[in-house]
Amino acid sequence: MKRSKQERQQKLIETIKANPFITDEDLASHFTVSVQTIRLDRLELSIPELRERIKHVASKSFEDEVRSLPLNEVIGEMVDIELDQRAISIFDVKSEHVFMRNSIARGHHLFAQANSLAVAVINDELALTVTSTLSFVKPVKLGDRVIAKAIVVSKDEEKNRTFVEVTSSVENEVVFSGQFEMFRTNAQSKGEMI
């Protein structure tokens, strides 16, 4: 069923409100129109592009929450966080992130996204990586969108350690996984004992 422009634009507003992280490509597919049509609709409706929507949501939601590092030091765009529980970030692979000869992402970018997410999820002023075990499961290419999810799996309060697992996916397919042992100062507990 073909919608009128006005109907499509109203549905576009509702769709983006429900999922601010939806891409123009996904919107075009959903509404069976061209990406250019979606961009023109967004322009007419003063809806910012995806990157700006992510930044807006992230800065509004997480500025006061992330304690262990400044939000702008998280590699990728933070889209969800619950301190000492879980966090999610999105990283779009661009030409500066890949090897020129084969357009495959350099591994240190995937590690940096995962490691910074493991640091960000810690509810402490200081969080440092002690050890990490990494698996690069599948090559990531130019233009891929990497979604990293960090989960706090356990804590060792005596040693001030938190163990975080990070899984990174492209289109729901795992491309990277890492287990991180994080040191934390545990300032909250020390402050309570004084």
SVG drawing of the C-alpha trace seen along z (x, -y; Angstrom):
<svg xmlns="http://www.w3.org/2000/svg" viewBox="-2 -21 49 37">
<polyline fill="none" stroke="black" stroke-width="0.4" points="0.0,0.0 1.5,-3.3 1.2,-6.1 0.8,-9.8 3.9,-12.0 2.1,-13.4 1.2,-9.9 4.8,-8.7 6.3,-11.7 4.0,-11.2 4.9,-7.5 8.6,-8.5 8.4,-10.7 6.8,-7.9 9.3,-5.4 12.4,-7.5 10.8,-8.5 10.5,-4.8 14.0,-4.0 16.3,-7.0 19.1,-4.7 17.4,-3.5 19.5,-4.2 18.2,-6.0 18.8,-2.7 16.5,-0.8 13.9,-3.5 14.0,-3.5 13.5,0.3 10.7,0.0 8.8,-2.6 9.8,-1.2 11.2,-4.5 14.7,-5.6 17.3,-6.7 17.2,-10.1 13.4,-10.4 14.1,-9.6 16.8,-12.3 14.5,-14.8 11.7,-13.9 14.1,-14.3 15.3,-17.6 11.7,-18.9 10.8,-17.7 14.1,-19.0 15.0,-15.5 18.8,-15.3 20.8,-12.5 21.6,-9.3 25.0,-10.4 23.5,-13.6 20.5,-11.7 22.9,-9.3 25.1,-12.1 22.0,-13.9 20.6,-10.8 24.0,-9.8 25.0,-13.2 21.6,-13.6 21.4,-10.2 25.0,-9.3 26.9,-12.5 26.3,-12.2 26.4,-8.4 29.8,-7.4 32.3,-8.0 35.5,-6.2 36.3,-8.2 34.9,-11.2 32.1,-10.2 34.0,-11.6 36.8,-9.0 34.5,-6.1 35.3,-4.7 32.1,-4.6 28.8,-6.2 27.4,-5.1 23.7,-4.1 22.9,-2.4 24.5,-2.0 23.6,-0.7 26.7,-1.1 28.2,2.1 25.7,4.1 25.8,3.5 26.6,1.0 26.2,0.8 28.1,-1.3 28.0,-1.7 31.1,-2.1 30.8,-2.9 33.8,-1.7 35.2,-4.4 38.1,-4.6 40.5,-5.8 39.8,-2.6 40.7,-0.1 43.7,1.3 43.8,-0.4 44.6,2.7 41.6,4.8 39.2,2.5 39.3,4.7 39.1,2.9 42.3,2.7 41.9,4.9 43.0,2.1 39.8,0.2 37.6,3.1 39.7,3.7 39.5,-0.1 35.7,-0.1 35.4,3.0 38.0,1.9 36.6,-1.6 33.2,-0.1 34.6,2.2 36.0,-0.8 32.9,-2.9 30.6,-0.3 32.5,-0.4 30.9,-2.5 34.1,-4.0 36.3,-7.1 39.2,-4.9 39.0,-1.7 42.0,-0.2 42.4,3.0 44.4,5.6 44.2,8.4 42.1,9.2 41.5,12.3 40.4,11.5 38.9,13.3 38.7,11.8 35.9,14.0 35.3,12.5 36.7,9.6 35.0,6.3 34.9,4.2 34.6,0.6 31.0,-0.6 30.1,2.0 28.3,0.9 29.8,2.6 27.5,2.9 29.5,3.8 27.7,5.0 29.5,5.2 28.1,7.2 29.6,7.3 29.8,11.0 31.4,10.9 33.2,8.9 36.0,9.6 35.6,6.9 38.7,8.0 41.0,7.5 39.0,4.5 38.4,6.4 35.4,6.5 35.1,9.0 33.5,7.8 32.6,9.7 32.2,7.7 30.7,9.1 30.8,7.1 28.5,7.9 27.8,6.7 24.2,7.4 23.7,9.8 26.8,11.8 29.5,11.9 32.8,10.5 34.8,10.0 34.6,11.1 36.7,10.2 36.9,10.9 38.3,8.0 39.6,8.1 39.3,4.5 40.9,2.9 38.7,0.4 39.7,-1.8 36.4,-0.9 36.2,-4.4 32.6,-3.9 33.5,-1.1 36.6,-2.9 34.5,-6.0 31.9,-4.1 34.5,-2.5 36.1,-5.8"/>
</svg>
